[in-house]
Amino acid sequence: MSFARIIGVVMALFAASQIYWYVQARGLVRRLAKTRKARILLAAAGLTSFLAIFLLNVVFGRHASPTRLTWYDALITAPFAWWVASSVVAFLLAMLIWPIRRVARSTAVRSAPGRRQFLERTANAVIAAPFVAGAYGLLYGRLNLQITRQRVTLARLPKAFTGFRIAQLSDIHIGPFMTEDEIRKYVRITNDLKPDLIALTGDFVTWDPSTQRAVVDALTGLHAPFGIFGCLGNHEAWSGTEDSITRMFQQVGIRILRRESVLVSAQGESFNLIGVDFETRRHMVAGSERFVRTYLAGVENLVAPGMVNILMSHNPDTFDRAAELGIDLSLAGHTHGGQVALEFVSPEIAPSRLVTPYVAGWFQKPGGRLYVNRGIGTIGVPMRIGAPPEITVYELT
């Protein structure tokens, strides 16, 4: 399906959901207001408020993205994002359980008031769940950081690196819901973990190029004795900041590896760290930047034979080729762990599974292993459900 068709389907779904909720709201107004004048005033107030927030977000929305939480984002942007996501999901659920409500209102059930009441309450609870879950994801889920500690056994690891610790930060997405101060908090947490090396795996910005200086400044507090290295994500490509943010990081002592490798050495022994820009074989929403026919083409020359090779690649889809090349460990991000992933219902329910089988955690193939970090930022809607933000610490053995 083309991007234009996908947008068309999404817009049609949103329009249908809003018509549904308008009908529901009209019924509520009729029950609450006793007079015709009161109904008109209440309906006008509600419709005016909705249209005002819609226009402020969709039509007159700001082009620049602040790097601190403003009153506008707290009172206009966040509630609208919560409403859009929650109302669409609740609408879909309402359509799915529509037969239950028909049964509850049938003649057969009317004669059993207790059963009818149970069915109606169950249906209402199911429809209300997305609104409650959305509020949780906005107010708590996106801030509920998890420190994930992973022990990684690498057969070719030199003895000098036994116990070597790598901390990974990914998908920062600086903006009003991942502010400079919030990033500095994650920097302090990362430093307290005492890593030997820090890996940053892309998506430092979201859409606005003007935010790149702020995210670089916020990350300058990172410290690790063997250095801080990174790779770039799709949002650096889409925002046109690949070259500029690489230079900014270089100025503060953070090295971005762009189809490059570096030897990390201790006591006369080394492992090989490789970094690549974002690569994709899918035509993604912002265009064909970094579109490739073959993943990791040309990286063969960067792989060090007989040595442990670790790859930083924002897109986890490069893993298949990395394993073929014998790259021992791949570190990726990009998926946000699904961001809204209902893994408490089923491990398979995550939007990211529509585009990649590598959503979060460990994956293994002959020749190598992959870990997909859930990142700390958000994209689209500022909420996380079932996919908490993550800092990963790998201990090599």
C-alpha positions in Angstrom: 0.0 0.0 0.0 1.4 3.4 -1.0 2.0 6.2 1.6 -0.8 8.3 0.1 -3.3 5.4 0.6 -2.1 4.8 4.2 -2.6 8.5 5.0 -6.1 8.3 3.3 -7.0 5.3 5.5 -5.8 7.0 8.7 -7.7 10.2 7.9 -10.9 8.3 7.1 -10.5 6.3 10.4 -10.0 9.5 12.4 -13.0 11.2 10.7 -15.2 8.2 11.4 -14.1 8.1 15.0 -14.8 11.8 15.6 -18.3 11.4 14.0 -19.0 8.5 16.4 -17.9 10.5 19.4 -19.9 13.5 18.3 -23.0 11.3 18.3 -22.2 10.0 21.7 -21.6 13.5 23.0 -24.9 14.7 21.6 -26.7 11.9 23.5 -24.9 12.8 26.7 -25.9 16.5 26.3 -29.5 15.5 25.9 -29.4 13.5 29.1 -27.6 16.2 31.1 -29.4 19.3 29.9 -33.1 19.6 30.7 -34.0 22.5 28.4 -33.4 23.2 24.7 -31.5 26.4 25.5 -29.2 24.6 27.9 -28.6 21.9 25.3 -27.6 24.4 22.6 -25.2 26.2 25.0 -23.6 23.0 26.2 -23.2 21.6 22.7 -21.8 25.0 21.3 -19.3 25.2 24.2 -18.1 21.6 23.6 -17.9 21.9 19.8 -16.1 25.3 20.0 -13.5 23.9 22.4 -12.8 20.9 20.2 -12.5 23.0 17.0 -10.2 25.5 18.8 -7.9 22.7 20.0 -8.0 21.0 16.6 -7.1 24.2 14.7 -4.3 25.1 17.1 -2.7 21.7 16.7 -3.4 20.8 13.0 -3.8 24.1 11.2 -2.0 26.7 13.2 0.5 24.4 14.9 4.0 25.7 15.5 6.8 24.9 13.1 9.6 25.2 15.7 9.9 22.6 18.4 10.8 23.9 21.9 13.2 21.9 24.0 11.5 22.7 27.2 7.9 21.9 28.3 5.7 25.0 27.7 2.2 25.8 28.8 1.1 25.4 25.1 2.4 21.9 25.0 1.0 20.9 28.4 -2.4 22.4 27.8 -2.9 22.2 24.0 -0.6 19.6 22.4 -0.6 16.9 25.0 -4.4 16.7 25.6 -5.0 16.7 21.8 -2.5 13.9 21.2 -4.1 11.9 24.1 -7.6 12.4 22.6 -6.6 11.5 19.1 -4.9 8.2 20.0 -7.4 7.2 22.7 -10.5 8.1 20.8 -9.5 6.2 17.6 -8.6 3.1 19.6 -11.8 3.3 21.6 -13.8 3.8 18.4 -12.3 0.6 17.0 -13.1 -1.3 20.2 -16.7 0.1 20.1 -17.2 -1.3 16.6 -15.8 -4.7 17.7 -18.1 -5.0 20.7 -21.1 -3.5 18.9 -22.7 -7.0 18.7 -22.5 -7.4 22.5 -24.4 -4.2 22.9 -27.0 -5.3 20.4 -27.4 -8.5 22.5 -27.7 -6.4 25.7 -30.5 -4.4 24.2 -32.4 -7.4 22.7 -35.8 -8.5 23.8 -34.4 -11.7 25.3 -32.0 -9.8 27.6 -34.5 -7.1 28.7 -36.3 -9.7 30.7 -33.1 -10.3 32.7 -32.0 -6.8 34.0 -29.0 -8.1 35.8 -27.5 -9.7 32.7 -28.2 -6.7 30.6 -26.6 -4.4 33.1 -23.5 -6.6 33.2 -23.1 -6.6 29.4 -23.6 -2.8 29.2 -21.0 -2.2 32.0 -18.5 -4.5 30.4 -18.9 -2.8 27.0 -18.5 0.6 28.6 -15.4 -0.5 30.5 -13.8 -1.9 27.4 -14.4 1.4 25.5 -13.1 3.5 28.4 -9.9 1.5 28.7 -8.0 3.3 25.9 -8.6 6.7 27.5 -7.3 5.5 30.9 -4.4 3.7 29.3 -3.6 6.8 27.2 -3.5 9.0 30.3 -1.2 6.5 32.1 1.1 6.4 29.1 1.3 10.2 28.9 1.7 11.0 32.6 3.6 8.0 33.8 4.5 5.4 31.2 6.8 7.6 29.1 8.8 8.6 32.3 9.0 5.1 33.9 12.7 4.5 33.1 14.1 1.0 33.3 17.8 0.1 33.6 18.2 -3.1 31.8 21.4 -5.1 32.6 22.5 -7.6 30.1 25.4 -10.1 30.3 26.8 -10.8 26.9 29.1 -13.8 26.3 31.4 -13.4 23.3 33.6 -16.3 22.5 36.4 -14.2 21.0 36.4 -11.6 23.7 40.0 -10.8 25.0 40.6 -11.4 28.7 41.3 -7.7 29.1 37.7 -6.9 28.4 36.1 -9.4 30.7 33.6 -7.4 32.7 33.8 -4.4 30.3 30.6 -2.4 30.5 28.8 -0.6 27.6 25.9 1.7 28.3 23.4 2.3 25.4 21.2 5.3 25.0 18.9 5.5 22.0 16.0 7.5 20.4 16.3 10.6 22.5 14.0 12.8 20.3 14.6 16.1 22.1 11.5 18.2 22.2 8.8 19.5 24.6 8.2 16.0 26.0 11.9 15.1 26.2 13.4 18.3 27.4 17.0 19.4 27.9 16.6 19.0 31.6 15.1 15.5 31.2 18.0 14.5 29.0 20.5 15.8 31.6 18.7 13.6 34.2 19.3 10.5 32.0 22.9 11.6 31.5 23.4 11.6 35.3 21.8 8.2 35.6 24.0 6.8 32.8 27.1 8.2 34.5 26.1 6.7 37.8 26.1 3.2 36.1 29.9 3.6 35.7 30.1 2.4 32.1 33.5 1.9 30.4 32.1 3.0 27.1 28.8 4.7 26.0 27.0 3.9 22.7 24.4 6.4 21.3 22.3 4.8 18.6 20.6 7.6 16.8 17.5 9.8 16.6 18.8 12.6 18.7 16.3 15.1 17.1 12.8 14.6 15.7 11.9 17.0 12.9 13.3 20.4 13.8 17.0 21.0 12.9 17.1 23.9 15.3 17.0 21.5 18.3 20.3 19.8 17.5 22.5 22.2 19.5 20.4 21.7 22.5 20.6 17.9 22.4 24.3 18.0 21.9 24.7 20.3 24.8 22.5 18.1 27.0 24.6 15.1 26.2 28.0 16.7 26.8 27.9 15.6 30.5 28.3 11.9 29.6 31.6 10.4 30.8 33.2 7.0 30.1 36.9 6.2 30.3 37.0 4.4 26.8 34.9 7.1 25.1 31.5 8.0 23.9 30.6 6.8 20.4 27.4 7.0 18.3 25.6 6.5 15.0 22.9 8.4 13.3 19.1 7.7 12.9 16.5 8.3 10.4 15.4 11.5 12.0 18.9 13.0 11.5 18.5 12.1 7.8 15.0 13.5 7.5 15.9 16.7 9.3 19.0 17.2 7.3 21.3 17.3 10.3 23.6 14.4 9.7 26.7 16.5 8.9 26.0 19.3 11.3 25.2 17.3 14.3 28.3 15.0 13.7 30.5 18.2 13.8 28.8 19.4 16.9 29.3 16.1 18.7 33.0 16.1 17.6 33.5 19.5 19.1 32.5 18.1 22.6 34.4 14.8 22.3 31.7 12.5 21.1 32.6 10.5 18.0 29.8 9.6 15.5 30.8 6.7 13.4 29.5 7.0 9.9 30.4 3.8 8.1 33.6 3.8 10.2 35.2 1.6 12.7 37.5 2.2 15.6 39.6 -0.2 17.7 38.8 0.0 21.5 42.1 -1.2 23.2 43.1 -2.2 26.7 46.3 -3.9 27.9 47.4 -4.5 24.3 44.1 -6.2 23.3 41.2 -4.8 21.3 37.7 -5.2 19.9 36.4 -3.5 16.8 33.5 -1.0 17.1 31.6 -0.2 13.9 29.0 2.5 13.3 26.7 3.1 10.2 24.2 5.8 9.2 20.5 4.8 9.1 19.7 2.4 6.3 16.3 1.1 5.1 14.9 -1.0 2.3 11.4 0.4 3.0 10.1 3.6 1.5 9.4 5.4 4.8 7.1 8.3 5.5 9.5 11.2 5.1 11.0 10.1 1.8 13.7 7.8 0.5 16.7 9.1 2.5 19.2 6.4 3.2 17.2 3.9 1.1 19.5 1.0 0.1 19.1 -2.2 -2.0 21.5 -4.2 0.2 22.0 -3.6 3.9 25.6 -2.9 5.1 27.0 -2.8 1.6 30.7 -1.9 1.9 30.8 -2.7 5.6 32.6 -5.9 4.8 35.9 -3.9 4.8 35.2 -2.6 8.3 34.9 -6.1 9.9 38.1 -7.2 11.6 38.7 -10.9 11.1 39.5 -12.9 14.2 38.4 -10.1 16.5 35.2 -9.3 18.4 33.1 -6.9 16.2 30.3 -4.8 17.7 28.0 -2.8 15.4 26.0 0.3 16.2 23.1 0.6 13.6 20.0 2.5 14.4 17.8 0.2 12.3 17.6 -3.3 13.6 16.8 -4.6 10.1 20.5 -4.6 9.3 20.9 -7.5 11.7 20.4 -10.3 9.1 23.3 -9.0 7.1 25.4 -8.3 10.2 25.1 -11.9 11.3 26.1 -13.0 7.8 29.2 -10.9 8.1 30.1 -12.5 11.4 29.5 -9.3 13.5 29.3 -10.7 17.0 27.0 -8.1 18.6 24.6 -5.5 17.0 23.2 -2.6 19.1 20.1 -1.0 17.6 17.0 1.2 18.5 14.5 2.8 16.2 11.4 0.9 17.3 10.8 2.4 20.7 9.9 -1.2 21.7 6.6 -0.5 19.9 6.0 2.6 22.2 2.4 1.5 22.6 2.8 -2.3 23.0 0.2 -4.4 24.7 2.6 -7.1 25.7 0.5 -7.9 28.8 -2.2 -9.1 26.4 0.2 -10.7 23.9 3.9 -10.3 23.0 2.9 -9.9 19.4 0.8 -6.7 19.9 3.1 -3.8 19.0 2.7 -1.4 16.1 6.4 -1.8 15.2 5.8 -5.5 14.3 4.1 -4.2 11.1 7.5 -3.0 9.8 10.1 -5.2 11.6 10.4 -8.5 13.4 13.0 -6.9 15.7 11.0 -4.8 18.1 12.7 -5.1 21.5 15.2 -7.2 23.4 17.5 -10.1 22.3 17.6 -11.8 18.9 20.1 -14.4 17.7 21.1 -15.9 14.4 24.1 -18.0 13.4 27.0 -15.5 13.3 25.8 -12.9 15.8 23.3 -11.5 18.3 21.2 -8.3 18.3 19.8 -6.2 21.1 17.1 -3.7 20.3 16.9 -0.9 22.9 13.5 0.7 23.5 15.0 4.2 23.7 14.0 7.0 26.0 12.0 9.4 23.8 8.7 9.2 22.0 7.4 10.0 18.5 3.9 10.9 17.3 2.1 10.8 20.6 4.0 11.5 23.9 3.0 8.3 25.6 4.4 4.8 26.3 2.3 1.8 27.2 3.9 -1.6 27.7 7.2 -0.3 26.4 9.0 1.8 29.1 12.0 3.9 28.3 15.3 2.1 28.7 18.9 2.5 29.3 20.8 -0.8 28.6 24.1 -1.8 30.3 26.0 -4.7 28.7 28.6 -6.5 30.6 30.9 -8.4 28.3 32.2 -11.8 29.3 
